[in-house]
Amino acid sequence: MADVESSGNELDPKAIAALDTATAALAKRTGRIRGIQDLINAWKKNVAEFEQGYTVGLDDYTNDLGPRQSLAEVLDAASGQAREGASRGRQ
């Protein structure tokens, strides 16, 4: 089960299971093995870098948006309950 934290709003086990299933499907399709927690951590790291001032080029920036796109795909594929729980955590 994923170790997903969401700004003090914990996701319930069914939501986490749905996110894990959607993440596994994405990993199988793309050939990348990344769990939901890895995607969240990668995106948090990128956001922190963006907030401090991004110093590399546009190609690097678009590459660094990858975790955000992957998270969007996972949330699109997950059940309604998981999407709602994750959305509450982002607020």
N, C-alpha and C positions, 0 to 999 in steps of 0.2 A: 504494500500500500504506500502511496506517495506521502511525503512529509510536507504537506501543503499548509502554509500559514497565510492568512489573509487579513492583515491589519487588525488583529484582535477578533475577527469573525472567522471561527473555524468552520470549515466545510464539513458536512456530515459524511459518514462513510460511503453512502450510496453515491454522493456527488464525486467524491474522490475516486471511487471505483470507475465511474463513467469517464472521468478525466483520464485515468490511467488507461482505460480501453482505447479512448480516442488517441492518446499519445502513442500507444503501441502501434495502432494502425498507421499513424503518420510516420513513425520510425520504420515500419516495414515498407511503406511506399517509397520513402526517400533514401533508405539505406543508412540512415543516421540513427544511432541509438542514444536517445536523450529522453529522460523522464520529464514529467511535468515540473518537478522541482528544479531540474537543471535548466529548463526553458525560463522559468520564473527568475531564477538567479542570474542567468545570462542577461535577461532584459533589465533587471534591476541594475546590474553593473553598467550596461550601456546607458541607461537613463542618467546614472550618476556622472558618467563621462560627458554626456551631452550637456548636462547642467553646468559643468565646470568649464565648458568651452571645448568644442571639438576641433582638434588641430590637424587632423589628417584629411585627405581628399574626399571628394564626392563618392568615388567608387567604394572606399572603405566605409563611408557612412551608409550607403545602401546595403552593403554586406552586413553591417552591424544591425540592420533592421530585420534580419532573418529570424531571430528569436521572437520578435513581435508578430511576424507573419505566421510563424509556426504556432504560437499561442492562439492567434485568431482562428487558424484552421482547426486546432484542437477544440476550442470552444464551439465552433460551428458544428463539429461532428458529435460533440457530447450531447447528452440528453438535456432537456429543458431545465431540469432540476440542477444539474451541474452548472449550466450557464448562469442561471439565476444566482446560485451560491457564489460563483466566482465573481460575477458582476457586483454583488453586494460587498465583496471583499476589496474591490478596486475603488469603492467610493470613499 
